[in-house]
Amino acid sequence: MKTILYVLIGMFAALPLRAQETDSLLSTDGLMFQDAASTTDSSTALESTEGLVFSDGTDSLSQDTTAAAAPVTENMSGTSAKPSLWGIFLAGLLGGFAAFIMPCIFPMVPLTVSFFTKRAGSRARAIAQALLYGLFIIVIYVALGMLITILFGSDALNALSTNGVFNFLFFLVLVLFAASFFGAFELTLPSSFVNRIDARSDQGGLVGLFFMAFSLALVSFSCTGPIIGTLLVEAASKGERLGPAVGMLGFSIALAVPFVLFAVFPSMLKSLPKSGGWLNSVKVVLGFLELALALKFLSNVDLAYHWNWLDREVFLALWIVIFGMMGLYLIGKISFAHDSPLTYLSVPRTVFAIVVFAFVVYMVPGMWGAPLKSISAFLPPSATQDFDLSTAGFAAAPAPSGTKDRKYYEIFHERGTPKGFEPYYDYEEGLAAAKQVGKPVLIDFTGWNCVNCRKMEANVWTDPKVAALLRNEFVMVELFVDDRTELAPAEQYTSTYSDKKINTIGKKNSDFQAATFNSNSQPLYVIVDENGKVLLPPSGANYDVNSYAAYLQQGVDLYKNK
């Protein structure tokens, strides 16, 4: 069931894969982390409350530092930024297959294949032309992805991933795409431009095949435009430099392969379903998915700017309504402008309707605090849940005295921190607390927009063994890297690491992470002692509960044995 749910919700997004994984390629001075062997010698530790201290005694960061630590590009499970690109590529494949069965493309398959077979004169020549046709489709769409990267650059794409204005624009764009799929209007390119390109496809040779592929891209824009736009928006939101190109590569491969396959095996055309009203149904279903995905971008803005519009139960209520309407549409209870009359339910449509209604039922308990681990990465943090029955016992222990006086507590605790935990939100304050209680510090670099952070909190931190370690053995410090709250004027500064103005809490924490660990991926977990000395290499997202618990326990043991 979880696999089906991921496919359903993740039509255009890389759900379980690494989001926000954009490790920067920054030069370093090669400072070394302390390993397990060296932790037994406490004489290597130097006291510092201004920044991390490594085993060589180097003070790694203050507000005006220029030092950088060794690259941190891998977590405990050996994953790096690459899974994010794989996620974007797989999202592109899903989008390409979805585009293929749209009413603008699917009916063109027999015509295109017959064109190759009749024009070529021989089967070998037809296959060669089909291969070139498919290659040109890939080239055209990948070029579009590369153009996005060239125009905006990797730094701009990374900035887009947490920029409130652009996230809100992404929300509006996806709502516009959804309305297009519902039949409110069609996205079209200027007819004169399309006709000129189509006329050039009549030329022979490679030029004719190229413009034939270009014509397909232009003529099908009303169907593929929203899918491509969604894919590019999603790739940009990940901040990956090659994200748009990789997404377009997956999209174009999925779109091109069927044309080549049917040209190689023309007899397979007989097994294709006939064109009909079901093609428009595909568009409408994708419209519902576009609408559901759009809410995620609105949620990102809501959290970063503390608008408090989309609490977890409000978000879930909207998703329940959206997918409930999708289910009703699939069984013919509601229809849209371009739909054909639904005289009976086909088997695939019935199965899909069952899956959608099952997903709606699955979400309903989340209104009362159920963790919904399969989709936790998409939902707002559990702390935003106003009425939560699931944590009645989990959060029963009273908060330590003075907890509410912690710096930034009122900003992050009620909406960002999983219930049952009482972290600090300022690094220096956390170090001072660790000195008082004699515990190691777990730094959690997180973000409002970090889907993997939500997944770790819902799937791993809720495990009793992990939760006990986090609450009892560590002083936790949560550092949100994308928060837009303005720093007090006296706390603002210009980073000597990036030469940028640091004027928000998020920028301060992000600059701290990048300058110290040469990484801007979230989540990133760092275990340090009360002096800020790193006890073992940091870890990224690790969904294996036992492995993550072992990592935490190793940090505790190293601290006690130093």
N, C-alpha and C positions, 0 to 999 in steps of 0.2 A: 504493500500500500504506500509506503514512504517513497518508493521509486516512482510510482505513478503520480504522487503529489508533487514531487520535484519536477517531473516533466511538465505537469500541468501549470505550475506556477512559474517554472523557469524557462518558458518558451523563449524569452529573449534575454534572460539573465543567468549568469553562472552561479546558481544558488549555493551548492555546497563547497564551491571552490574559493580560493583565496581572493577576496576583494580587498582593496586598499593596499595591495602588495607592490609598492613602488620603491624598492630599495634604491637609494641614490648612489650614483657612481662618483663618489667624492674621494679626493686624495686624502691619505692619512699618514701619520708619522709612525704607524706600526706599533702602538702601545699594546702590551701583552696583558691578557687576562690572567688572573691567578688560577692555577690549576689545583686539583685535589691534593697533590703532593706538597705544594707550598703553603697550604692553609694551616698546617700545623705549626708554622713559625710565626708567632704573633708579633715578632719584632719587625716584620715587614710592614705592618699597618701604621699609617700615619693618620693622626686625627685631623678631620676636616669636616665642617658642616656647610661648606660652600659648594661642594661638588663631589663627584665620584672620585675615589682614589683607587688606582690599580696596584697590582702587586709590586710595581717598580716605584711606588710612592708618589706618582705624578698626580697632582691635583687636576682633574680632567675638565672641570667647567665652573666658571662663575659667570656673572652676567657679561663680562667683557673678555672671555677666554677665546683663544683661537685654536686650542688643541682639539684633536679628534681621535677617537678610539679606533681600534681595529675594526674592519668591516664586519657587520653582523648581518649576513645575508641568508643564514639558514637557521631553522629551529631544530628542536630535538628530533623531530621525525625526518629531518633531512630535506624538507621542502623549502623552496625559495620563492622568488617572484614569478617563476615560470608557470606554476599552476594557474595564476591569474590570467596569463595569456592563453593557456589551454582552455580555461573557462570561457574566455571571449571567443576563441575559435569554435568551441562546441556550441556556444550560443549562436554564432554565425551559421553553423551547419543547420541547427534547428530552424533558424530564420529562413535559410535558403530552401529547405524542404517545404516549409510552410508557404513560401512564395511560389514554389513550383505548382502547388495545387490551387492557386488563386485563379479566378476567372479570366484574368488578363494574360496568363501564361499557359495554363493547362490545355486549352483548346488549340494552341499553336503548335503543340508537339507533333501531331500527325502531319500537319502541313509542312513543318520544317523538315521532318525526316523524309517525307516524300519528295520534297524539293531536292534534297541531297541525292537520293537514289535515282531520280529521273535525270537530273542535270549532270551527274557524274559519268553515267554511261557504264560504269562497272562497280562492283561491290567494293573492291579495294579502294578505288578512288573516292567513293561515297564515304567510306570509313575515315579516310585521310582528311576529307573536307570537314566531316563532323568533329574530328579531333581538333582541327584548327579552329573551328567555330567555338568549341568548348574552351580552348585555350584563350581565345580572344575575349570571351565572356569573363574569364578569370582576370585577365590583364586589365580590362576596363574597370572592374569593381575594385581590384587591389589598388589601381592608380587613384581611384577616388579616396580610398582610405589613406594612402600616402599623402595625397593633397591636403587632407584634414590635418595630418601631423605636421606637414611643412608650413601650413598657414598659421597654426596655433603653437606648435612646438611642444616638447615634452613638459616644460615647466608650466606652460599655460594649461595643458591638459590636467596636470596634477592639481593646479589651483582650482580648476573647474570642479574637481571632485568634492571640494568642501566649500565652494563659494555659494552663499545663500541666494544671491540674485540669479545665478545660472541654474541652480537647482530648481528655483521657482519657475524659470523659463522652461526648463526641461519638463516640469510638470504640465505647463500650459501646452507645450508642443505635443506631448503624449496624449493629452485630452483632445487636442485638435486631430491627431491621427485616429484616435478612437471614433470620433464623430465621422470622419471620412469612411471608416470601415462600416459604420452603422448606416451609411447611405445619405448622410446630410449633404454631402458634396463630394466631388472627385478632385483629387490633386492631379493636375495635368500640366504638361509643359507646352510652350507656344507651338501651335500646330505648324507654323511655317518652318520652324527649326526642325521639327520631327520629320516633316515631308522632305526637306532637303537631305537629311541624313538617310532617309529611306530610299530616295532616288539614287544615291550613290551605291547602295547595296546591290544594284543591278549590274554593276561592273564585275568583270570576271577576276579571277585570281585572288591573291591574298587581300587586296584592297576591298574587293567586293565582300569577302567573308567577314572582314573586320567591321565594315559598316553594317552588315547584316546583324552581327552581334550587338553593335551599337544601337541599331534600330530596336532590337528586342528590349534593351535596357530602357530606351526612351518610351516606347509604346506601352510597356508594362509598368510605367512609373506610378500610375494611379493605384496599382496594387502593391508594388514593391516599395514605393516611396516611404510609407509609414513604417514598414519593417526595417528598411535600411536606416531611416532616421532614428528609430528606437535603438537599433544596434549601435549606431555611432554615438548616440547619447549615453548608452550604457558603457561603451568602451571609454568614452571621455570621462565618465564618472569614476572609472577605476584609476585614472591618472597614468595609465601605461603609455609610454612613448610610442610603441608599435601597436597599441590596442586597436585603433581604427583599421590599420592595414591587415592585421591578423583576423579581425572580425569579418572584413570584406573577403579575405581569402576563404574562410569557412563558408560564407554565404555563397560566393561565386562557384566554389567546388560543388556544393549541393545543388546549385541551379544548373550547372553545366553537365554534370555527370549523366543525368537522365537523357538529355538530348544525344549525347555520344552513345550511351548504352542502347537506346532504341534504334540508332542508325546502324550499330553493329549487329543487332538482333531485331530486324524490323517485324518479325512475327510476334514479338512481345506486345506490339501495339494492340493486337486483338484482345489482350487481357486487360487493357486499360478500361476503367469505368467510363461511361458516356458522360459528356458534359451535361450539366443541368443545374437545377436550383441548389444542389448541395455545395456547389462552388461558392455561391454567395453566403451560404451558411458558414463556410470556413472563414470568410472575411469578418462576419459578425462575431464569431467566437474569438477571433484574434482581437477584435475591437474591445471585447470585455477584458481580455488579458492586458491590453494596452492601458485600459482604465485602471485596472488593479495595480499595475506597475507604476503608473503616474502617482498614485498615492504615496509610494515609497519616497519619491523625490520631494513631495510636499512635506512628508514626515521629517526628512533630513533638515529642511529649512526650519520647521517648527521646533525641532530639538535644539539646533544650534543657536537660534535667536530667542528661545524661551517664550514662544508665543502661547504655548499650552493649548493648542487647538486639538491636536490629534493624540490624545492619550491612548494607551494600548487598547482599551475597550472600545473607544470611538473608531480607531483604525480597524479593529476586528469587525465591528458592526457594519462598516462600509464594505469590507470584503465579503462578509456574509450576504449582504444585499446584492452585491455585484455578481458573485458566483451563484447565488440563488436565482437571479434573473437569467443567468446563462443556462442553468438547468431547465428553467421554464421554457426558455427559447428552444432548447434542444428537443423538448417533448412537444413543441408546437403550441404552447399556451400563449406565447407572445410572438409577434413577427415584426419585421421592419419593411421599409419601403420597397426594396427590390427582391424580396423573398417570393419564391413560388409557393403555391399551396402545398402543405404537408399532408398527404393523404394517408401515409403510414410511417411507422418508425422502422428504419433499417436496423440491422443488428449492430453495426459500428456506432450508429447514433445512439442507440439504446445503451450500449456499454459505456459510451462516453458520458451520457447523462447520469448513469448510475455513479460513475466515478466523481462527477461534479457534485451531485447531491451528497455523496458520502463525505466529500471534502467539506461541504458546508456543515454537516453534522459534526465532523471532527473539530471545526473551529468554534462551535457554540460553547463548549465548556471553558474556552479561553476568556469568555466574558466575565467569568468568576475566578480567573487567575490560573487556570490550567496552563502548564508550561508550553504546550504545543511545540515540542522540540523539533518536529520536522520542518517548521516554518519560522522558528525563532529568529533566524538571521534576518528576516524581512520585517519583523514586528518592532515597534518601539520598545525601549527597555522595560523590563517587568516593573521597575520602580514607578513607572507612570500609571500603573494600574491602581485605580482608586478603591475598587472593591475586590479584594483578593482573599479568597477562602483558603487557597493552597498554602499560604505561609503562616497560618494561624499558630502552628507549633514551631515552625522553623525560626520565626523571628520573636519568639516569646521572651528570650533573655533581654533584660533591660540594657539600654545603651550605657556605656561608661559615663560617669559624671564629667561634665564639661565637653561632651562630644559636640554639642551644637555650637560651641564657641570656636570650633576649628575654622580655619581660614577657608573661604569659599563653600562652607558647608551648605548654606541655604541655596546656593546655585546648583549644586550637583547631587546632593544626597537624595532629594525627594523624586528626582526624575532620571538620574543616571546610575546610581549604585544599586545592584541587586539587593533585595531585601534580605536581612539577616547579617549584613556586613557593615562595618563602621570604619571605613578607611579615612586617611587624611587626603587632602587635595592639593597640598603644597609640599614640595619635596623637602625643603629645609625643616619645616615643622614636623614632618614624619621622621627625619633623622633624629631630631631632638627627643621625640617621644620614644624612639628605639633605644636611645641611651638611658632613658629613665627606667624602662622595663627590661632591658637586656635581651632584646629579641632582634633577629634579622629583619630587614625591610624587603618587602616585595613591591617593586615598582611596576605598575600596570599602565603602560602607554595605551590609551584607548581613545575612542572618538564617538561622537553622536552618530556619525554616518557609517560606522564600522560594522558590517554585517557579521564578520567573523568574531568580533568581540561579543555580540549578542549570542552567537551560537555557542561560544565557550561558556558564557555565563549561564545559559539555559541548560546545556547538555553536560558540562563538566563540573562547573562550580557547585551545582546542586547535588552532586554525589556526596553522601555523608562523609566519606573518608577525605575527600578534597576540601569540603567545607570546614571540617574540623581542623585540618592543617592551616587553612587560611585564617580562620578566626582565632585559633589558640596559639599558633607558633610564629606568626608574623605580625609585624606592623605593616599594614597595607597602605600604599600610596597610589591613588588613582589620578593619572594626569591626562586630561582630555586635550587632544591636540587640535581640535577643530572648533572649540568654543569661541563665540564672538563677543564675549563679555569684555568690555574695555578695562584695562588696567588703570589703577590710579596714576595720575600724571607723574608722581614721584617714582613709580615703578617702571615706567616706560623707558626704553633704551634702544639704541641701534646696535644690532648684533655685529660683532667683528668677525663672526663666522660666515654670515651670509650678506652682510652689509644692508640688511633690511630693517625697517622700523618695526620694533616689537611693541605693539600697543594693545594686544588682547591676551587673555589667558591662554587661548589655544596656540597663538604664535609663540608665546614664551615656552610652552611645553614642547611644541614641535621643534623649536630651535634647540632646546636642551637635548632632545632625543637625537636629532641629526648631528649636532656637534659632538655629542658624547659617544654615540654608538654607530654613527655613519649609517643610519637607517631611518626611513620615515614610514615604515610599514606598521600596521596595527592589526592585532594586538602584539605587543612586545613585552615580555615579562623578564624583569631583571632582579636578581636576588643580591643584595648588598648587606654588609654589616652596619653597625651603628655609626661607623666612621665614613661610610660611603664606599667602601672597598668592594668591588665585584667579587663574589665568591665562586661563581661558575658562569660559563657563557650563557647569554640570554636565550630565551626560548620564544618562538612565535606560537601561533595557534597549534594546539596539539589535542586532538579530539579523543585520543586514547586515554581513558580515565586513569588506568593503572600507570601508564607511562608518565602522565602529568603529575600524579601523586608521588611517583618515585622521584621526579625532578624536584618537587617541593621538599620531599624528605631529605634528598641529598643536600639541598641548601641548608636545611636545619642542622644536619649532621656536621657539615663543614663549619658552620658557625660555632657549634658547641665544641668542636675539636680544635679550633684555631689556636 
